[in-house]
Amino acid sequence: MSYQPNGLDHNRYGFVTSRAVGNAVTRNRIRRQLREIVRQLHQQIRVGFDIVFVVRRQAVSQPYHAIQRIVVQQLQATKLWV
């Protein structure tokens, strides 16, 4: 995950899934899961940042709640979690 202040009063999110992650179906599924996780956690994330989530191959085999836990841990580690 990487982030950069954007000077706006809202966040913008990006999701990077390379072909190394899997085929199109797999990449789209993990992106849908990440979008849903961010949608649920949006109110608890500091405002004014562009946040890019880079998906690694290991994430594909993880269940939804494990991915959610990883996202929260990354946000806490970068001090973006309120």
VENDA-V137845 format. One record per backbone hydrogen bond with DSSP energy under -0.5 kcal/mol. CO is the residue of the C=O (numbers start at 1). NH is the residue of the N-H. Records with the same first field share a line. If there is no record, write none. Layout:
# VENDA-V137845
CO->NH + NH
This chain:
# VENDA-V137845
2->52
4->50
12->51
14->53
15->17
16->55
18->21 + 22
19->22
23->27
24->28
25->29
26->30
27->31
28->32
29->33
30->34
31->35
32->36
33->37
34->38
35->39
36->40
37->41
38->42
41->44
42->45
44->82
48->6 + 7
49->12 + 51
50->4
51->14 + 53
52->2 + 54
53->16 + 55
56->59
57->60
58->61
59->62
63->66 + 67
64->68
65->69
66->70
67->71
68->72
69->73
70->74
71->75
72->76
73->77
74->78
75->80 + 81
76->79
80->46
